[in-house]
Amino acid sequence: MAANADRTVLERFPASHPRGQYPAEDFAADRRAAGQPAEVVMDIHTDSFLVIVKAVA
């Protein structure tokens, strides 16, 4: 799990996956069902979909 000041990355999924972003969306949905406000974002620099949780101020 990587973190910076405004988000925590829970998991990374390659954008080249045959199912596209669906594995990331499925993982994020599971996290939301468990009570974490997870969302999927695209990291252009690493060509990955990231499942993140934003930091609470």
SELUM-581168 format. One record per residue (C-alpha): residue number from 1; residue in one letter; x, y, z. Coordinates in Angstrom, 1 decimal. Layout:
<nodes>
NODE/NUM/A/X/Y/Z $
...
</nodes>
This chain:
<nodes>
NODE/1/M/0.0/0.0/0.0 $
NODE/2/A/1.6/3.3/-1.1 $
NODE/3/A/0.6/6.7/0.3 $
NODE/4/N/1.1/10.4/-0.2 $
NODE/5/A/-0.4/13.4/1.4 $
NODE/6/D/-3.8/13.2/-0.3 $
NODE/7/R/-4.4/9.5/-1.1 $
NODE/8/T/-3.5/5.9/-0.3 $
NODE/9/V/-3.1/3.5/-3.2 $
NODE/10/L/-4.7/0.2/-2.2 $
NODE/11/E/-3.9/-1.7/-5.4 $
NODE/12/R/-2.6/-1.3/-9.0 $
NODE/13/F/-4.0/-2.9/-12.1 $
NODE/14/P/-2.3/-2.8/-15.5 $
NODE/15/A/-4.2/-0.8/-18.1 $
NODE/16/S/-3.2/-3.5/-20.7 $
NODE/17/H/-5.4/-6.1/-18.8 $
NODE/18/P/-7.7/-7.9/-21.3 $
NODE/19/R/-10.7/-6.8/-19.3 $
NODE/20/G/-9.5/-3.2/-19.1 $
NODE/21/Q/-10.4/-1.4/-16.0 $
NODE/22/Y/-13.0/-3.9/-14.8 $
NODE/23/P/-10.7/-5.7/-12.3 $
NODE/24/A/-9.9/-2.4/-10.7 $
NODE/25/E/-13.6/-1.5/-10.6 $
NODE/26/D/-14.4/-4.9/-9.1 $
NODE/27/F/-11.7/-4.5/-6.4 $
NODE/28/A/-12.9/-0.9/-5.6 $
NODE/29/A/-16.5/-2.2/-5.3 $
NODE/30/D/-15.5/-4.9/-2.9 $
NODE/31/R/-13.6/-2.2/-0.8 $
NODE/32/R/-16.7/0.1/-0.8 $
NODE/33/A/-18.8/-2.9/0.3 $
NODE/34/A/-16.4/-3.3/3.2 $
NODE/35/G/-16.8/0.4/4.2 $
NODE/36/Q/-13.8/2.0/2.5 $
NODE/37/P/-14.6/4.9/0.1 $
NODE/38/A/-12.4/3.5/-2.7 $
NODE/39/E/-12.3/4.9/-6.2 $
NODE/40/V/-10.5/4.1/-9.4 $
NODE/41/V/-8.1/6.6/-11.1 $
NODE/42/M/-5.8/6.2/-14.1 $
NODE/43/D/-2.1/6.8/-13.6 $
NODE/44/I/-0.8/7.8/-17.0 $
NODE/45/H/2.8/7.6/-16.0 $
NODE/46/T/2.7/3.9/-15.1 $
NODE/47/D/-0.2/3.0/-17.5 $
NODE/48/S/-2.1/1.6/-14.5 $
NODE/49/F/-5.5/1.8/-12.9 $
NODE/50/L/-5.1/2.6/-9.2 $
NODE/51/V/-7.7/1.9/-6.5 $
NODE/52/I/-7.3/4.7/-4.0 $
NODE/53/V/-8.8/6.1/-0.8 $
NODE/54/K/-8.5/9.9/-0.4 $
NODE/55/A/-7.1/11.2/2.8 $
NODE/56/V/-9.6/12.6/5.3 $
NODE/57/A/-8.7/16.2/6.3 $
</nodes>
